[in-house]
Amino acid sequence: MSFAEAIRFIKEVESVFRTMDLQSIVGLFTESASIKLPFAPAVVGRKSIAEFFRARYADITHYSLDKEVVAVHENRIAVKLQAQWRSAATGALHRSSAMEVLTVEVGRIAVWEMVSVSQAAEEVRA
């Protein structure tokens, strides 16, 4: 995958994730895809991925997301991520910074690895 192809792919992924539409998000992944995060067991398969995002988005409103491709090697894309949202329950503003590595197979995400930090905006300013 070229750097330009990776940018186009990540812009599509970013656009879909911004909608928070679970069916569209799950459609970005292969049938046997996995999500690997340092704070949870791996999530494997589209059904489990849908459940993961359903739970993750349950308390999120006013979501914004920006992804930037920083490196590409064969079918792996390294991405810098910035996100912001409000808690539906408390109204608190939160911000996240992350690094992702996506492995792409046949135009879909096969493996999504991410490390991130999220904080309430008040904590970020302190």
C-alpha positions as CSV (number, residue, x, y, z in Angstrom):
1,M,0.0,0.0,0.0
2,S,1.4,3.4,-0.9
3,F,1.3,6.4,1.5
4,A,-1.3,8.1,-0.7
5,E,-3.5,4.9,-0.6
6,A,-3.1,4.8,3.1
7,I,-4.2,8.4,3.5
8,R,-7.3,7.7,1.4
9,F,-8.1,4.6,3.4
10,I,-7.7,6.3,6.8
11,K,-9.8,9.3,5.6
12,E,-12.6,6.8,4.8
13,V,-12.2,5.1,8.2
14,E,-12.2,8.5,10.0
15,S,-15.4,9.6,8.1
16,V,-17.2,6.3,9.1
17,F,-16.1,6.4,12.7
18,R,-17.3,10.1,13.0
19,T,-20.8,8.9,12.3
20,M,-20.8,6.5,15.2
21,D,-23.0,4.2,13.1
22,L,-22.3,0.7,14.3
23,Q,-23.3,-1.1,11.1
24,S,-21.0,1.1,9.0
25,I,-18.1,0.9,11.5
26,V,-18.3,-2.9,11.7
27,G,-18.4,-3.0,7.8
28,L,-14.8,-1.6,7.9
29,F,-13.5,-4.8,9.5
30,T,-12.9,-8.3,8.0
31,E,-15.1,-11.1,9.3
32,S,-12.3,-12.4,11.6
33,A,-10.8,-9.0,12.5
34,S,-9.4,-8.4,15.9
35,I,-9.0,-5.3,18.1
36,K,-6.1,-5.3,20.5
37,L,-6.0,-2.8,23.3
38,P,-3.6,-2.8,26.3
39,F,-6.4,-2.5,28.8
40,A,-8.7,-5.3,27.6
41,P,-8.7,-8.8,26.1
42,A,-8.6,-8.9,22.3
43,V,-12.0,-8.4,20.6
44,V,-12.3,-10.9,17.7
45,G,-15.0,-11.1,15.0
46,R,-17.5,-8.6,13.7
47,K,-20.2,-9.5,16.3
48,S,-17.8,-8.9,19.2
49,I,-16.5,-5.7,17.5
50,A,-20.1,-4.4,17.2
51,E,-20.7,-5.2,20.9
52,F,-17.4,-3.5,21.8
53,F,-18.3,-0.3,20.0
54,R,-21.9,-0.3,21.2
55,A,-20.6,-0.3,24.8
56,R,-17.9,2.2,24.0
57,Y,-20.2,4.7,22.4
58,A,-23.1,4.3,24.9
59,D,-22.0,7.4,26.9
60,I,-20.6,9.5,24.1
61,T,-22.1,12.7,22.5
62,H,-20.6,15.5,20.5
63,Y,-17.9,13.3,19.1
64,S,-15.0,14.6,17.0
65,L,-12.2,12.6,15.5
66,D,-9.0,13.4,13.6
67,K,-6.6,10.7,12.2
68,E,-3.2,11.3,10.6
69,V,-1.2,8.7,8.8
70,V,2.4,8.8,10.1
71,A,3.9,5.7,8.5
72,V,3.1,2.8,6.1
73,H,4.8,-0.5,5.7
74,E,3.2,-3.0,3.2
75,N,-0.3,-3.5,4.6
76,R,0.2,-1.8,8.0
77,I,-0.7,1.8,8.6
78,A,0.5,3.8,11.7
79,V,-2.0,6.5,12.6
80,K,-1.9,9.4,15.1
81,L,-5.4,10.1,16.6
82,Q,-7.0,13.0,18.4
83,A,-10.6,12.7,19.6
84,Q,-12.9,14.7,21.8
85,W,-16.4,14.0,23.2
86,R,-18.9,14.7,25.9
87,S,-20.2,12.3,28.4
88,A,-24.0,11.9,27.9
89,A,-24.3,11.1,31.6
90,T,-22.3,14.0,33.1
91,G,-21.7,16.5,30.2
92,A,-18.0,16.4,31.0
93,L,-15.7,17.1,28.0
94,H,-13.1,14.4,27.4
95,R,-10.0,14.3,25.1
96,S,-8.0,11.3,23.8
97,S,-4.7,11.0,22.1
98,A,-3.7,7.6,20.6
99,M,-1.4,5.8,18.2
100,E,-3.0,3.0,16.1
101,V,-1.5,0.4,13.8
102,L,-4.0,-1.0,11.4
103,T,-3.3,-4.1,9.3
104,V,-5.4,-4.0,6.2
105,E,-6.5,-7.0,4.1
106,V,-8.6,-6.7,1.0
107,G,-9.6,-3.1,1.8
108,R,-10.8,-3.8,5.3
109,I,-9.2,-3.7,8.8
110,A,-8.0,-7.1,9.8
111,V,-6.1,-6.0,13.0
112,W,-6.5,-2.8,14.9
113,E,-4.0,-2.2,17.6
114,M,-4.1,1.0,19.8
115,V,-2.5,2.6,22.8
116,S,-4.2,5.8,24.1
117,V,-4.7,8.2,26.9
118,S,-8.1,9.8,27.7
119,Q,-8.8,12.4,30.2
120,A,-11.5,14.8,31.2
121,A,-10.7,18.2,29.6
122,E,-10.3,19.8,33.1
123,E,-7.6,17.3,33.9
124,V,-5.8,18.1,30.6
125,R,-5.6,21.8,31.5
126,A,-4.3,21.2,35.1
